[in-house]
């Protein structure tokens, strides 16, 4: 019995130390610009959310449809073994739309999804994209931190960051 108690105590201690995590660093535009794909896209809408709980929407997100306006950055064709397709203007694609920056471990109990949380249809966004999974859509840098509402000054700033990164 004492051995079982000792093993249980060691297991609990081991699991407890693994469960402790450091807070995530604050998301930054410099870090977002390191994403392999950066596009200017217009928001087209999202999948129906009927029957989904607010907790599920908060934690898992949902598919949103965007249309490419222009490609600001993507790997050269053949430059990588990446199987993600090259983006082309006018092409529609799905993005996993998250309402947080990947830091929460639990759903915000005060969260209630409403359409007012969504972008206006046809509004322009700079998207910092990392991976494509056909089932889950494209992933943005740190969830909602990977979407930046586009303006001339923001597009110019992102282009400057991308150009500076090429020089380094």
N, C-alpha and C positions, 0 to 999 in steps of 0.2 A: 504494500500500500504506500509506503514511504517513497519507493522508487517511482511509482505512478505519479505521486504528488510532485516529486522533483522534476520529472519529465514534463508534466503539465506546466509547472512554473517556468521552466526553461523555454518551452514552446511559446507561452504567453509573452515572456520577456522578449524573445526573438521577434515575434510578430509585432509587438508594440513598437519596437525600434524601427522596423521596416515601415510601419504606418506613419511615422513622423516624416513630414516633408517640409522642405523649405518653400517659402512663398515664391511664386513665379516672378521673374523680373517684369517690369512694366513693358508693355508692347511699345515698339518704336518704329518710326517711318524708315530709319536707316536699316533696321533689321528686316522689315517687311520688303524693302527693295532688294534684298538678297534672294527673294523667292524666284524660282526658275522661270515663272511666267508672270508678266504684268500686262494687263489689258485694260483698255477703256471700253466699257460695255454699257448698254442700256438695259434697265430692268424691265422685264416683260410680264411678270406675274409669278405665281407660285402654285404648287400642287394643292388640291383640296385638303383641308385639315379636319373635316367632319369626323367626329368620333374620337379624336385624339385629345388626351388630357393636357392641361397647361404644363404639368410637370414633364410629360413626355416631349412636348414641343420645346420647352426650355432646355432640357438636357440633350435631346437628340437632334434638334433642328428639323428642317424639312427642305425639300427641293425647291429652289427658285430658278426661274428661267431668265437668262440674260442673252443679249445679242451683241456680238463683237462689233465695236465701232472702229477700233484700231488696236494694233498690237504694239506695245511699248517695249516688251522684252520677251524673248523665248529662245530656247536653245536652238542652235543651227541644226538644220536637218542633217542627220548622219553624224553629228558631233557627239552624240550620247547614245547609249543603249536604251534610253528611255522610249517606251512605246506610246507615250502620250501623243495625240495628234497635234500637228501644227495648227494654230488658230488662223482663221481667215475672216476678214471683215464681212459682215452680213450673216455669219454663221451663228446659230443658236446653240447654247450649251447649258447644262444644269450645274448649279452650285449648291453645296450643302449650306443652307442658310442657318447660321447660329446666332442666338441673341446674347451671347456672352463671349469672353475671350479665352475660353478653355480652362480658366482657373477654378470655377466652382466644382466642388465635389458633390454638392447636393443642390437640388432645385431651389430657387428663390420662391418661398411660399406666397409671396405677395404678387408674383408674376401672373398676369392675365393677358393672353394673346388677344389683340384686336388689330384690325386692318390698319389702324392709324399708326401702328409700329412699323409698317412696311414703307418702302420707298414709293414715291409716285411713279406710276407706270410711265415708261419711256425716259425716266430720269437717268442721268449719266453717272457712272461709278468707275473708279479706278479699283480694280480687283488684283490682289496679290495672291497668286494661286500656286499651290505646291504640287498636289497629286490629283490624279483622276482615277476614280474607281467607277466603272460603269454603273454599278448598283447604287453607290453613294454620291455620285457626282464629283465635281471638282471641290477640293478642300481649299479654304482660304487660310492665309497666315493668321494664326491665333483667332479663329472664328470671326467675330464681328470686327476685330482689329484689322482684318484683311480686306475690309471694304472702306473706301474713302470716297465720299460724295465729290464728284468732279467739278472743278471750276478751272478757269484758265490758269490761275496762279498755282493751284494744286498740281495740275498736269505739268506745268512748267517746272515746279519744284521736283516732282518725281522724275521727270526727264533729266534734270540736272544731276540728281542722285545716281541715276542709272549710267549716265555718261561718266561721272566721276569714278564709279565702280569699275568701269571698263578700263580706265587709265591705271588703276591700282593693280 
